[in-house]
Amino acid sequence: MFPITVKKLRSRSLIGLPHAGAYQQMSETYAKLFDELEAHGLSDKTRQMVAIFYDDPAKTDAAALRSFAAVTAPKTVACAAPLQRINLPTGRHAVLRFTGDYAGLPAAYAYLYGAWLAQSGEQPSGQPSYEVYITSPRSHPPEEWVTEICLPLK
């Protein structure tokens, strides 16, 4: 069982790069993102890492999965190609807080979308879920990684 709270999250302005393929390989896209941010002088203007997931890996072939590797950034920060800006809207979310190596995330998703959603009385909004990385994998060991899985609700 994982801790889940339902709360209203504020909008977030993101700058990032699209990723195609297995979600476990997003680290390659994040490496490209950090290189681009550095090249554009934006590294010190960005904040938390966020990943948006558009497809259900249980229903979509790994090669066809779509996601977005991003960092939060003020709306005033300019975004030049190949970087893209996405704004996540304000709204109600189920937020599951997970601590540990990312290899454990599939079990957290299974609980959130399975047992918890079935008994909660809540319904997904149809918007993609996303992860907010509270601790950076660049500066913490895997057992200290904290990730919030955010499921937009109706």
C-alpha positions as CSV (number, residue, x, y, z in Angstrom):
1,M,0.0,0.0,0.0
2,F,1.2,3.5,-0.8
3,P,0.2,6.9,0.7
4,I,-2.3,8.7,-1.6
5,T,-3.9,12.1,-1.1
6,V,-6.4,13.9,-3.2
7,K,-5.6,17.6,-3.6
8,K,-5.8,20.5,-5.9
9,L,-2.4,21.1,-7.6
10,R,-1.5,24.4,-9.2
11,S,-0.5,24.8,-12.8
12,R,3.1,24.1,-13.8
13,S,5.0,25.5,-16.6
14,L,7.4,23.0,-18.1
15,I,10.3,23.0,-20.6
16,G,11.4,19.7,-22.0
17,L,11.8,17.3,-24.8
18,P,9.5,14.5,-26.1
19,H,10.5,10.9,-25.6
20,A,9.5,8.0,-27.7
21,G,10.0,4.4,-26.6
22,A,10.3,2.5,-23.3
23,Y,9.7,4.7,-20.3
24,Q,12.7,3.1,-18.6
25,Q,15.0,4.8,-21.2
26,M,13.9,8.3,-20.5
27,S,17.2,9.0,-18.8
28,E,18.7,9.3,-22.3
29,T,16.2,12.1,-23.1
30,Y,16.8,13.7,-19.8
31,A,20.6,13.8,-20.6
32,K,19.8,15.5,-23.9
33,L,17.4,17.9,-22.1
34,F,20.1,18.9,-19.6
35,D,22.6,19.4,-22.4
36,E,20.1,21.7,-24.2
37,L,19.4,23.6,-21.0
38,E,23.1,24.2,-20.5
39,A,23.6,25.2,-24.2
40,H,20.8,27.8,-23.9
41,G,22.0,29.1,-20.5
42,L,18.8,27.9,-18.8
43,S,20.2,25.4,-16.2
44,D,20.0,27.9,-13.3
45,K,16.5,29.0,-14.3
46,T,14.8,25.6,-14.0
47,R,13.7,23.7,-11.0
48,Q,12.1,20.3,-10.5
49,M,12.2,17.4,-12.9
50,V,8.7,16.3,-14.2
51,A,7.8,13.5,-16.6
52,I,4.5,13.2,-18.4
53,F,3.3,9.8,-19.6
54,Y,0.8,9.7,-22.4
55,D,0.3,5.9,-22.9
56,D,-0.5,2.9,-20.7
57,P,2.5,0.5,-21.0
58,A,0.2,-2.4,-20.4
59,K,-1.7,-1.6,-23.6
60,T,0.9,0.0,-25.8
61,D,4.0,-1.6,-27.3
62,A,7.2,-0.2,-25.7
63,A,8.4,1.2,-29.0
64,A,5.2,3.2,-29.4
65,L,5.1,4.8,-25.9
66,R,5.1,8.6,-25.7
67,S,6.3,10.7,-22.9
68,F,7.8,14.1,-22.1
69,A,11.0,14.7,-20.1
70,A,10.8,18.1,-18.5
71,V,11.8,20.6,-15.8
72,T,9.7,23.3,-14.3
73,A,10.5,26.8,-15.3
74,P,8.9,30.2,-14.9
75,K,6.7,31.2,-17.8
76,T,9.0,34.2,-18.4
77,V,11.9,31.9,-19.3
78,A,12.3,31.8,-23.1
79,C,12.1,28.3,-24.8
80,A,13.9,27.8,-28.1
81,A,13.8,24.7,-30.3
82,P,14.4,21.8,-29.9
83,L,13.0,22.6,-26.4
84,Q,9.3,22.6,-26.0
85,R,7.0,24.2,-23.4
86,I,4.0,22.5,-21.9
87,N,1.7,23.9,-19.2
88,L,0.1,21.5,-16.8
89,P,-3.3,22.9,-15.7
90,T,-4.5,23.5,-12.2
91,G,-6.9,20.7,-11.0
92,R,-7.7,17.9,-8.6
93,H,-5.2,15.1,-8.5
94,A,-4.6,11.8,-6.7
95,V,-1.0,12.1,-5.6
96,L,0.8,8.9,-4.7
97,R,4.1,9.5,-2.8
98,F,6.7,6.8,-3.6
99,T,10.2,6.4,-2.0
100,G,12.8,4.2,-3.6
101,D,14.4,3.1,-6.8
102,Y,12.3,3.7,-9.9
103,A,12.1,0.0,-10.5
104,G,9.4,0.0,-7.9
105,L,7.2,2.5,-9.7
106,P,5.2,-0.1,-11.7
107,A,3.8,-1.6,-8.5
108,A,2.9,1.9,-7.3
109,Y,1.0,2.6,-10.6
110,A,-0.7,-0.8,-10.4
111,Y,-2.0,0.1,-6.9
112,L,-3.0,3.7,-7.8
113,Y,-4.9,2.7,-11.0
114,G,-6.2,-0.6,-9.6
115,A,-7.1,-1.0,-5.9
116,W,-7.1,2.6,-4.9
117,L,-9.0,4.0,-7.9
118,A,-11.6,1.2,-7.6
119,Q,-12.4,1.9,-3.9
120,S,-11.9,5.7,-4.0
121,G,-15.1,6.8,-5.9
122,E,-12.8,9.0,-8.0
123,Q,-12.6,9.0,-11.8
124,P,-9.5,10.0,-14.0
125,S,-10.0,13.2,-16.0
126,G,-8.5,11.7,-19.1
127,Q,-5.4,13.9,-18.9
128,P,-2.1,12.1,-18.8
129,S,-0.5,11.2,-15.5
130,Y,2.9,12.7,-14.6
131,E,5.7,12.2,-12.1
132,V,7.3,15.0,-10.0
133,Y,10.7,14.1,-8.8
134,I,11.0,15.5,-5.3
135,T,14.6,14.4,-4.9
136,S,17.0,14.4,-7.8
137,P,18.5,11.1,-8.9
138,R,21.6,13.2,-9.7
139,S,22.3,14.0,-6.1
140,H,20.6,11.2,-4.0
141,P,21.1,7.4,-3.9
142,P,18.2,5.3,-5.2
143,E,16.8,4.4,-1.7
144,E,16.3,8.1,-1.1
145,W,14.5,9.0,-4.4
146,V,11.1,10.5,-3.7
147,T,8.6,10.6,-6.6
148,E,5.0,11.9,-6.6
149,I,2.8,10.2,-9.2
150,C,0.0,12.7,-10.1
151,L,-3.2,11.4,-11.6
152,P,-5.5,14.1,-12.8
153,L,-9.1,13.6,-11.6
154,K,-12.6,14.8,-12.7
